[in-house]
Amino acid sequence: MTAATTLSRSALLFLSRRDGLKEVATRVGPLRELARRFIAGETLEEAVEAVKELNAQGLMASFDHLNEAVRNEAETQEEVREYRRLLARVDALEVKANVSLKLTQCGLLFDPALALKNARTIVKEAAARGSFVRVDMEQSAVTQATLDTVRQLHSEFGEERVGAVLQSYLRRTETDARALCAERVRIRLCKGAYLEGPEVAYQDKKDVDAHFVRVMRVLLDSGVYHGIATHDERMIDATLDHAAKQRLPKSAFEFQMLYGIRRDLQVRLAKAGFPVRIYVPYGRFWYPYFMRRLAERPANLWFVVKNLMKG
C-alpha cells in the first residue's frame, strides 16, 4: 500500500466518523449513485427484494439497518421497532436471512444499560421467530462493552440466537476468539474497517492477514459454527486448506461477504457447496458504512470527484 493510498484511506475513515455529514451526504447525487453498489436501498422493501435475488443464486443474507452512533433514547426505540418489523418480514416471507445489529444503534454510547435492554428485545424477537442476531463490532473504544453485552445475551438465549464479530486488525482478537470459542459463542471473523492506532491495531496488511489466518484456525478447530468474512482469495484459500487438513465438512462453517463486492466469488463458492452469507445493509443513514467501503478502495473516490465536477 503506497503512502498516498494510506493517507487517502485514513482521511476517508476520519470523514466516516463525522456525524454532521451523514445527513448532507444523502443529498449528493454522485455519492448516492456509488453507494448503491454497496447498499441494498434505503427502505426495508428494497432490501428484501435484494435478498430474494441473493437467495435465488443460492446465497444466504444478513440484514443490517444502517444507523450507528445513535445519541438519544427516542432514536434507539425506532431502531428496535425497525428490527422487529424486519424480523417479522423475514419470518413471513421465509427468506434465508438473519440480522446484524450495532450496539451503538441501541444506545451504547450514552447508556450501556439501555443498549443491553434494547438488544435483548431484538434478540428475544429473533428467538421467538427461530432467527439469529449477529452483534456487529465497531471501533475499539466499544470492543469490551460489545463483548460483555454479547456474553450476557448469549447466557440468556444461547449460541443458536446470538453471536459476535471479531476483527483481525485488533491485537487482542486471538485472545478474544479463544475465550469466546470456549463459551461456544458464534463468531464472524473479518479484517476490520475502522481507523485505529498502533497501540490497539496492526497497521501493516501482512500482519492483519497473518492474524486473520491464526484466528481462522482457532475458529475452525473449535467445533462451533462460525463465519469467515473475507473477499481476499488468499484468506479463502487458507481457510479451505485448513478445513481440508482438519477434514471438516463444507457445512461446518460459512463464508461471509459484503453486498456488491466480488459477486463472482460469492456465487462460485456457493456453487461449490459452501454456505455463503451476504451482509446486506440498507437504510437512509448509509454514509458512515459507505465511507468505510470507499476507504477499502480509495480509487473509487475519483468516481465521486469526477461526477461532482460534472455538476
N, C-alpha and C positions, 0 to 999 in steps of 0.2 A: 504494500500500500504506500503510495507516494505521500510526501509531506502535504501537498496541495489537497489530495483526497482526504487525508486525515483531518486537515483543517476544515474542509467542507463538511465532513461528517460531524465534527464537533459543533460547528455552527448550526447545522440543521437540528441536531439533538438539543442544543440550547434553545432554539426557537420553538421546538416542540413543547417546551415547558412553560411558554408564555401564555398564561390563561387569557389575557386580553385579545389574543389573536384568533382564538377558536371561533368567535362569532364573526369576525371580519372575513376569515378565510372562506367561509361557506358562501360568500357572495362574489368570490373571484372566479370567473368562468374557467380560465385555464387550469386552475387548481382543482376545481370540481371535475373537469374532464379527465385529468390524470388520475385523480382519486378514485374514479370509477373502476380503474384497473384493480384496485386493492380493496374496495369497499362494495358490498353487495347492493347497497342502496341506503336510502335514508329512512325507509319505513319497514315495518315488520313484514308486510306482504311482499315487498321486493326481495327481502332476504329469504323468505320461504320459497319463492319461485326459484331463486338461485340454488337453494339446497335441493329442491326437486330435480334440477338439472344435474347436480352432482350425483345424487342418488341414482339417476338413470345411467350414469357412467360407472357405477359400482363403487362410488365413494361415499363415505360417511361424512358427518359435519359436526362442528361445534359452533353454535350461535354465540355471538358476543355483541351486546348492545353497547355502543360506544358513548361513554360519558364519564370520564375519570376525574379524579380530584374534585369531587363534589364538596361544596363548602357549607351547605345548610341542610337541616333535617327535612324540610319540605321536599327538597330535590331528591333526597335519598328515598323518601316514600314513593315518589314517582318511579324511581328505578325498581323498587320492589314490585310495584304494580305492573311495570313493563315485563319483568321477568316472569311474573305469574301468568300474564297474558301469553307470553312466549311459550312457556311450558305447556299451557293448555292447548295452544295451537299445534305444537309438536305432537302432543298426545292425540288430538283429534284427527290429524292428517296422517299419523303413523309414519312420519318421515324418519329416516335413520340419522338421528342427531341428538346431541345433548347440548348443554350450555356452558359457557365460560363467564366468569364473573370477577371483576376487580373490586377489592375491598374498599378502595377509595370512592367507589360509587356508593358504597353503603355508609360512608361517614368516618372512615378510619382516620383521616387527617385531623378531625376535630373531636371525635368521640368514639374511641375504640369499643366501648360497651354497646353503643348504638350500632356500630358496624357488625358486631357479633350478632346482635338481635336481628338485624335486617338480613344478614347472610343466613342465619338459622331459619328464618321464614321462607327464604327461597329454597334452601336445601330440603326443608320439610315438604314444600310443594312438589319438588322433584321426586322425593322419596315416595310420596303418595301416588305419583304417576309412573313409578318404576323407572325414573330417569336418573341422571348423574350431573353433578355440578363440578366443574374444574375451577378452582380458585386461582386466578392468574397471579403471577409475580410481577411486581412493579419495581420501582427504584430501591436501592439497597437500604435506604433510610427506614423502609417499612418491611424489610425482609423478615425480621424476627417476629414482628407483630402479626404478619401474614401467616407464618408457620404456626404460631401459637393458636391463631383462630382456626386454622385447618385442623390442628390436632384436637381442639375442642369439639369441632363439628364431626370429625372422624370418630371420636369416642361416643358420640350420640347416635350417628347414623350409619357408620361402617364404611368399608372400602368400596362397596358397590354404589355408594351415593355421593361421595365427595372425594376429591383428590387435589393435589398441589402441582405447582410448576417450579422447576429449578433451572437456574441459568448458569451455563458452564463458564462464563467470564468472571463470575464471582469466586474468589479464592476459597470461600467457606463451603462450596457446593458439594464436594465429595463427602465431607463430614456430614452434612445435612442429609445427603442421599442415603448413606449407610444407616443413619438413625431412623429416617422415615421408612426405609425398607424393613427394618426390624419391627416397626409398628404396623406394617402392611398398608402403608399409605400409597395409593397410586400416584405416579409422578409423570408429568410431561417434562422432558428434558429439551431445552432449547439453548441457543448460544447467549441470548440477551441483547437488548436493543436500547438501553438507557445510557446516559453519559455518566460514567463513574470514574473515580480517581484510582491511582495505582495502589493505594493502601487497601482497597477492598476488591479490586478487579484486575485481572490480567489485561495488559494493554496491547500485547503482541498477538496477532491472529494465530500464530503457531502454538502459543501457549493455551489460548482458548480452545483450539481444536484438540490438543493433546488432553486437556482436562475433560472435554466432551467425551472422548473415547474412554477415558478411565471411568467416568461416571456411568456411561452407557453400559459398560461391562458389569458394574455393580448392579445396575437395574436388571439387566437380563439374567443375572445369576441369582436374583432374589426370589424367584418363584411368584412374584406379583406381576399383574398385568399393567405394563407401562406404555407410554407414548414416546417415541423417539422423533423429535420435531426438528427437521432439517431439510434444506434443499441442496445441501452440499453432497455431491455424489461420492466424495471421499469418505464422508461420515456415514453415508448409507452403505457403502461397500464394507467399511469397518464393522458396521452393525451386522450385516449379512454374514461376514466371515466369522464373527464371534458366535452368532446364533448357530451357524453350521457346526462349529467346533463343539458347541455345547449340545448339539443335536436337539435344538428347540424346534417345535412345530411352528409353522407360519402364524398360527393363531395365538402364540404365546405373548405377542406384543403387537403394537400397531405403529405405523409411520404416521406422522402428522405434518401437514404443510399449510401454508397460508393461501388464502383465496387469491387467485390471479397470478400466482408465481409458480413457474415450472409445471404448467398443466400437463405437458407431455410426460413428465416424470411421475406425476400423480397417477395418471391412467396406466402407465407402463407397470408400476408396482402393483396396482390393483389387479391388472390382468394376469400378473404373475402369481396371484393368490394371496398377497399380503393385505391385511386390513389397513386401509388408508383413511385418515380423517382430515378434513379440511376446516381450518379455522375461518369462520365466516362472520366478519364484522359488519355491522350496519348501524345507522343512526345519524342524527343531524350533527353531532359533535365529533366528526371524524378527523379533525385537524391534527391532534397530537399523534394519533395512530399513523396517519398518513405521513407525517414528517419523519417518524421513525423508519417507515418503509423507504422513504426517499433517502434517508441517511445511509441505508444499506447499499444504495447505488446512486451516489451523488450525480452521476451523469444525467439522471432523469431531470435534474434541476434545470438543465438547458432547455428542455421541452417547455417548462413553465415560463422561463425567461423569454424565449422566442415568441411564445403566444401572447405574453403581456405586451411585448414591443409592437405586436401587430394591432394592439388595441381591441 
